[in-house]
Amino acid sequence: MVLPDDLSKFEALREIIAKLRAPDGCPWDRKQTHASLRETFLQECYEVLESLDESDARKLREELGDLLLHIVLQAQIAEESGEFKIEEVIKGINEKLIRRHPHVFGTAQVKNAEEVLHNWQELKQAEKDKKGSNDSLIASVPKNLPALSYSQEIQRRVAQVGFDWENDRGVIEKLAEEVGEFQRAATGKEKADEFGDIMFTMANIARRQGIELEVALREANQKFYKRFTYMEAVCKKRGIKLGDLSFDEQNLLWDEAKEKTEK
């Protein structure tokens, strides 16, 4: 195969992937199917999120490339089996963007971003009605999303049709109610059920405050990682074992880690 002249072109990526899938191409690429790529595709999505969390533009560029590879590879597999072509994917999303943004490509008027989201859902539902679909408003939310993201998204969807608390106070009161039910739970199953309700309500509070719960929790995890690994490093440097310290001593070291890692 003669390599494409300009590797910055989208068509060059298509040609390379088609060659990898050809009979004389790469054995690994040739054996891949839609299903076999699921896990690595999800992994690439998380790596993109990690680069965003780190505000690392170089890493983001690289991870977006890996994600684009998966998209084009999936499209190539689909084309070989007669399912669809990448042009149909591109045309479909372009048509949707134009259709769902009548305030940009048409004459509709909107006041703010919230109204844009509301109109998006109305247009989406109108398209479903036109197709005769009886699917629920929340049926299209992928069920294999991380549980926190799924919870926040379905609550966001139903809020757009008015199924929501009038103010934050009502949600806070609901949280207190759920905590009380958790405290009164007698069995392990009851405790798990009530704890799930607490998490669901917390997701609702985060949504109302404009907090992306997955992002917030990932950042909290990273913060804990930095602090705890600092504690381990200090103990190693001082020739002591972290597990031999008393609870109060560990807390003092935690405070030190908190101060040092936030500088």
C-alpha positions as CSV (number, residue, x, y, z in Angstrom):
1,M,0.0,0.0,0.0
2,V,1.2,3.5,-0.9
3,L,0.8,5.7,2.2
4,P,-1.5,8.7,1.9
5,D,0.3,11.9,1.1
6,D,-1.4,14.0,3.8
7,L,-1.8,12.2,7.1
8,S,-3.8,15.1,8.5
9,K,-6.8,14.2,6.3
10,F,-9.7,12.2,7.6
11,E,-9.7,10.2,4.4
12,A,-6.1,9.1,5.2
13,L,-7.3,7.5,8.4
14,R,-10.1,5.7,6.5
15,E,-7.6,4.3,4.0
16,I,-5.2,3.1,6.7
17,I,-8.0,1.3,8.7
18,A,-9.4,-0.2,5.5
19,K,-5.9,-1.6,4.8
20,L,-5.5,-3.0,8.3
21,R,-8.8,-4.8,7.8
22,A,-7.9,-6.1,4.3
23,P,-7.0,-9.8,3.7
24,D,-3.3,-8.9,3.7
25,G,-3.6,-6.5,6.6
26,C,-3.2,-6.9,10.4
27,P,-4.4,-10.2,11.9
28,W,-5.6,-8.5,15.1
29,D,-7.5,-5.8,13.3
30,R,-9.1,-8.3,10.9
31,K,-10.5,-10.4,13.7
32,Q,-12.2,-7.6,15.5
33,T,-16.0,-7.3,15.6
34,H,-18.5,-4.7,16.9
35,A,-18.7,-6.7,20.1
36,S,-15.0,-7.4,20.6
37,L,-14.2,-3.7,20.6
38,R,-16.7,-2.8,23.4
39,E,-14.3,-2.9,26.3
40,T,-11.4,-1.1,24.7
41,F,-13.8,1.5,23.3
42,L,-15.1,2.2,26.8
43,Q,-11.5,2.3,28.1
44,E,-10.6,5.0,25.5
45,C,-13.7,7.0,26.6
46,Y,-12.4,7.0,30.2
47,E,-8.9,8.0,29.1
48,V,-10.4,11.0,27.3
49,L,-12.2,11.9,30.5
50,E,-9.0,11.6,32.5
51,S,-7.2,13.9,30.1
52,L,-10.0,16.4,30.5
53,D,-9.8,16.1,34.3
54,E,-6.0,16.8,34.1
55,S,-6.5,19.8,31.7
56,D,-3.7,18.2,29.6
57,A,-4.2,19.4,26.0
58,R,-1.4,17.2,24.5
59,K,-2.9,14.1,26.2
60,L,-6.4,15.1,25.1
61,R,-5.3,15.3,21.5
62,E,-3.8,11.9,21.6
63,E,-6.8,10.3,23.4
64,L,-9.2,11.8,21.0
65,G,-7.2,10.2,18.2
66,D,-7.5,6.8,19.9
67,L,-11.3,7.4,20.2
68,L,-11.6,8.4,16.6
69,L,-9.7,5.3,15.6
70,H,-12.4,3.2,17.3
71,I,-15.2,5.1,15.6
72,V,-13.7,4.7,12.2
73,L,-12.9,1.0,12.8
74,Q,-16.5,0.3,13.9
75,A,-17.7,2.1,10.7
76,Q,-15.3,0.0,8.6
77,I,-16.6,-3.2,10.1
78,A,-20.2,-2.0,9.4
79,E,-19.4,-1.2,5.8
80,E,-17.8,-4.6,5.2
81,S,-20.9,-6.3,6.4
82,G,-23.2,-4.0,4.5
83,E,-24.7,-2.3,7.5
84,F,-23.8,1.3,6.9
85,K,-21.0,3.6,5.8
86,I,-19.2,6.3,7.6
87,E,-20.8,8.9,5.2
88,E,-24.2,7.8,6.6
89,V,-22.9,8.4,10.2
90,I,-21.7,11.8,9.3
91,K,-24.8,12.8,7.3
92,G,-27.0,11.6,10.1
93,I,-25.3,13.6,12.8
94,N,-25.2,16.7,10.6
95,E,-28.9,16.5,9.9
96,K,-29.6,16.0,13.6
97,L,-27.5,19.1,14.5
98,I,-29.3,21.2,12.0
99,R,-32.7,19.9,13.0
100,R,-32.2,20.3,16.7
101,H,-30.8,23.8,16.4
102,P,-33.6,25.8,14.8
103,H,-32.4,28.9,16.7
104,V,-29.2,28.7,14.7
105,F,-30.2,27.3,11.4
106,G,-33.8,28.5,11.4
107,T,-36.0,31.3,12.7
108,A,-36.6,30.1,16.3
109,Q,-35.6,32.3,19.2
110,V,-34.1,31.1,22.6
111,K,-33.3,33.1,25.7
112,N,-30.6,30.9,27.2
113,A,-28.8,27.5,27.3
114,E,-31.5,26.0,29.5
115,E,-34.2,26.8,26.9
116,V,-31.9,25.2,24.3
117,L,-31.9,22.0,26.3
118,H,-35.6,22.1,26.8
119,N,-36.2,22.6,23.1
120,W,-33.8,19.8,22.3
121,Q,-35.8,17.3,24.3
122,E,-39.1,18.5,22.8
123,L,-37.7,18.2,19.3
124,K,-36.3,14.8,20.2
125,Q,-39.7,13.6,21.5
126,A,-41.5,15.0,18.4
127,E,-39.2,13.0,16.2
128,K,-40.0,9.9,18.2
129,D,-43.8,10.6,18.0
130,K,-43.4,11.1,14.2
131,K,-41.8,7.6,14.0
132,G,-44.6,6.1,16.1
133,S,-42.3,5.3,18.9
134,N,-43.8,4.7,22.3
135,D,-40.4,4.7,24.1
136,S,-40.1,6.4,27.5
137,L,-38.4,9.8,27.8
138,I,-35.6,8.1,29.6
139,A,-35.5,4.9,27.5
140,S,-32.6,6.2,25.3
141,V,-30.3,6.8,28.3
142,P,-27.7,4.0,28.0
143,K,-28.2,1.6,30.9
144,N,-24.5,0.6,31.0
145,L,-23.5,4.2,32.0
146,P,-21.8,4.4,35.4
147,A,-24.6,4.3,37.9
148,L,-24.0,7.9,39.1
149,S,-24.0,9.3,35.6
150,Y,-27.2,7.3,34.7
151,S,-28.9,8.6,37.8
152,Q,-28.1,12.2,37.1
153,E,-29.1,11.9,33.4
154,I,-32.5,10.3,34.0
155,Q,-33.2,13.0,36.6
156,R,-32.1,15.7,34.2
157,R,-34.4,14.3,31.5
158,V,-37.5,14.2,33.7
159,A,-36.8,17.6,35.1
160,Q,-37.1,19.0,31.6
161,V,-40.8,18.1,31.5
162,G,-41.4,19.6,34.9
163,F,-41.0,16.5,37.1
164,D,-38.7,18.1,39.6
165,W,-38.6,19.8,43.0
166,E,-39.6,23.5,43.2
167,N,-36.5,24.4,45.1
168,D,-33.3,22.9,46.7
169,R,-34.9,22.9,50.1
170,G,-37.3,20.1,49.1
171,V,-34.4,17.9,47.9
172,I,-32.4,18.5,51.1
173,E,-35.4,17.5,53.2
174,K,-35.8,14.4,51.0
175,L,-32.1,13.6,51.7
176,A,-32.7,13.9,55.5
177,E,-35.7,11.6,55.1
178,E,-33.6,9.0,53.3
179,V,-30.8,9.2,55.9
180,G,-33.4,8.6,58.6
181,E,-34.8,5.6,56.7
182,F,-31.2,4.2,56.3
183,Q,-30.6,4.6,60.1
184,R,-33.8,2.7,60.8
185,A,-33.1,-0.1,58.3
186,A,-32.8,-3.5,60.1
187,T,-31.4,-5.9,57.5
188,G,-28.5,-5.7,55.1
189,K,-30.9,-5.7,52.2
190,E,-32.9,-2.8,53.6
191,K,-29.7,-0.8,54.3
192,A,-28.5,-1.3,50.7
193,D,-31.9,-0.2,49.4
194,E,-32.0,2.9,51.5
195,F,-28.3,3.7,50.8
196,G,-29.2,3.6,47.1
197,D,-32.0,6.1,47.7
198,I,-29.5,8.4,49.5
199,M,-27.1,8.2,46.5
200,F,-30.0,8.9,44.1
201,T,-31.0,12.0,46.1
202,M,-27.4,13.1,46.2
203,A,-27.3,12.8,42.4
204,N,-30.4,15.0,42.2
205,I,-28.8,17.7,44.5
206,A,-25.6,17.6,42.3
207,R,-27.7,18.0,39.2
208,R,-29.6,21.0,40.6
209,Q,-26.3,22.6,41.6
210,G,-24.8,22.1,38.2
211,I,-22.3,19.6,39.5
212,E,-21.3,16.6,37.4
213,L,-21.3,13.9,40.0
214,E,-18.9,11.5,38.1
215,V,-16.4,14.4,37.7
216,A,-16.7,15.5,41.3
217,L,-16.2,12.0,42.6
218,R,-13.2,11.4,40.2
219,E,-11.6,14.6,41.5
220,A,-12.2,13.5,45.1
221,N,-10.6,10.2,44.4
222,Q,-7.6,11.9,42.8
223,K,-7.3,14.2,45.8
224,F,-7.4,11.2,48.2
225,Y,-4.8,9.4,46.1
226,K,-2.4,12.3,46.2
227,R,-2.8,12.7,50.0
228,F,-2.5,9.0,50.9
229,T,0.5,8.4,48.6
230,Y,2.2,11.5,50.3
231,M,1.6,9.8,53.6
232,E,3.2,6.6,52.4
233,A,6.2,8.5,51.0
234,V,6.7,10.4,54.3
235,C,6.5,7.2,56.3
236,K,9.0,5.5,54.1
237,K,11.4,8.5,54.3
238,R,11.1,8.5,58.1
239,G,11.6,4.8,58.4
240,I,8.2,4.1,60.0
241,K,5.2,2.0,59.0
242,L,1.9,3.8,58.4
243,G,0.0,0.9,59.9
244,D,2.0,1.2,63.2
245,L,0.8,4.8,63.7
246,S,-2.1,5.5,66.0
247,F,-5.3,6.9,64.6
248,D,-4.5,10.4,65.9
249,E,-1.0,10.2,64.4
250,Q,-2.4,9.1,61.1
251,N,-4.8,12.1,61.2
252,L,-1.9,14.5,61.9
253,L,0.0,13.1,58.9
254,W,-3.2,13.4,56.8
255,D,-3.4,17.1,57.7
256,E,0.2,17.5,56.7
257,A,-0.5,15.7,53.4
258,K,-3.5,17.9,52.8
259,E,-1.5,21.0,53.3
260,K,1.5,19.9,51.2
261,T,-0.5,18.4,48.2
262,E,-2.7,21.4,47.8
263,K,0.1,23.9,47.3
